Amino acid sequence: MAKPVSITIPSRLARTTVSSPTLLVAQARSRSLYRDWYRAAPEICQLYALDVPYPTLRAKIRQIFDRYSHLKDTQAIDVLIAKSHMEYQEFVNVWKMPSQVMRYFESEQAPPVPNSFMDKFLAGKDDNAVLPGA
């Protein structure tokens, strides 16, 4: 028997934007948000019936958070936290289409871009192609 899908109340996840007074507070809020995302990964995979295992989703979440780990500006961190929480709310409330969720994994599924002339030739790409009748 399938596990019942949990029903979320949208207002339960709503938060007002907050301005962090110090970098330590902003980093603590960021860690808290990361934990929320991490805990929700299995539920997100189940809700959207994703064909990726939840550890892969957790790795992608980690990759996205690590991309901004170098930031020291509290205002920039606060904006990213607000955007990430909105994204989290959309994911957990199932306000996104599965295709929008899978867009996060496009870069991993896309074939590598050919660099050399020979790679482009074998891939059927021609930068200097002449359009017929032009």
Long-range contacts (C-beta under 8 A, 24 or more apart in sequence): 3-46, 5-46, 5-47, 6-43, 8-92, 8-93, 10-89, 10-93, 13-88, 13-89, 13-92, 13-93, 14-89, 15-85, 17-78, 17-82, 18-78, 19-74, 19-75, 19-78, 20-74, 20-77, 20-78, 21-74, 22-74, 23-72, 23-74, 23-77, 25-74, 26-74, 26-77, 26-78, 26-81, 27-77, 29-77, 29-81, 30-65, 30-77, 30-80, 30-81, 33-81, 33-84, 33-85, 33-88, 34-61, 34-65, 36-88, 37-61, 37-65, 37-84, 37-88, 40-88, 40-91, 40-92, 43-92, 44-91, 44-92, 44-101, 47-92, 47-94, 48-94, 48-96, 48-98, 48-101, 49-98, 50-98, 50-101, 50-102, 52-105, 56-105, 60-104, 60-105
